[in-house]
């Protein structure tokens, strides 16, 4: 892969990582700590939503983000002809 394409590839990869990590931070810190009082007014399966995000939600979101990252990277690899 030429140097210019290599730089574009990694720049896009880092952009994906930054966006996904910001989403994870907002969900885990924001929903689990900062906005917990507002979210606790809503119930999910008998539990307060703020408690659910603090205990389970951020883990589920992280797992989903892993699969989103895999999909994005597969598309990026195909774009730069790096797929297996």
Buried (B, 14 or more C-beta within 10 A) or exposed (E): EEEEEEEBBEEBBEEBEEBBEEBBEBBBEBBBEEBBEEBBEEEBEEBBBBBBBBEBBBEEBBEBBEEBBEEBBEEBBEEEEEEE
